[in-house]
């Protein structure tokens, strides 16, 4: 349950906590009366509320610049994790493997076109979450009835996208590193084909797509840098006069810091970035 806004208006300490069973992180404060920040440090295990229920989390650190954080709906850390909580978490992982197997069998029995991704037992209540992907909307009401009869507890099925699937399961990308969505970032940010174009990357979908089939998360990492540099240069297609000949910009190479141009006669030249200036009065680029 979220604390009332007037109680958390100016907390002394705000923590970033990673939910252990997922890659997600969120911000939390200590309960009223424990706000001095002396009780928790980076690496401590805690029990925190989430949208699904109470979960085991790990404190990543204390946030700075509190004035930039929206504290309206921030929640409190329930308590520090006990040895019993850690034992329960490990027991739940074993039960989750069994639950996955049973649920997959039930999906086959009901002939449902869905792919089961993950199962998760909550820490504080008798409830199992099943996450799945599907191309269409699935009517799983009869499946839920079967699962309730087997597990004798609350069952919740959640449909997720293919990017969420990769984020949950993890793996190694073509770069040899762990998936960005699983090991680097805790938020799935939008990635567009424009980002690949801005970086002069091939638009071959196989080369710029991840295992999830969507555009690589890393396309967004250097996009802002490319855009900022290119704003100071004539865009591709710009026509400029140089040595009494009209040239057109055909490529901007940020690594070589060179602009490639082709003339009307077919002449190809490359010039350094600092050769180009923009004349605001004439609203045109020129080569110095």
C-alpha angles and dihedrals in degrees: 000000000000117000117247111269093241091058095053101036094114111014117180094224134023118191131203108221128190116216104232099219093051142029092251123117131190141178123259140171130212118261119271110286093028100070100117093094094229095111101062135048137175111295097026116135117231141172112242136176118249134175089271099043139276114343140180112254141176123226109238097184148292119296122235128203094044090179088071094053123091103229097178098107102017115139134216128250105252096214145304114291117259129213087256090057092054091049090050092049091053091046090050091054090058091047091048091060090053091045091053091053093049094046092050090053091051091049090055091047091053092044093231121169097227135113117223111223109173146350125211135186115209119231100229108038145031097266136121124203118207118193120200143167126224137167093228140023110289127213100216100162094115090046090055091051090053092048093049089052090053102041100029092217141090114297125201124183118198124191113216135181128254091258089055089051092056090045092054099044101036126197142160123299129213088272090063093245130109116277110281091228090055105036109022114029128036095201130066104228123190117265121195136194086242088072091058092047092050090055093047091242124157112268091219101133092215092059099045099038127089129223088275090064093244128108115289114269090223091066086081097053099079098022095101091049092051091047094049093050094045091051086068093053135063109269121243110280094035113138119219135175117236128166091350094305132103113238132186126213108240103165141015113204110196094184094056092033088228135130117214118213134180124209130217090258091054094259112153120207137172122210133184120256093247091062091074126080133169120231105211094190093055093032092226142108124246138188116236 
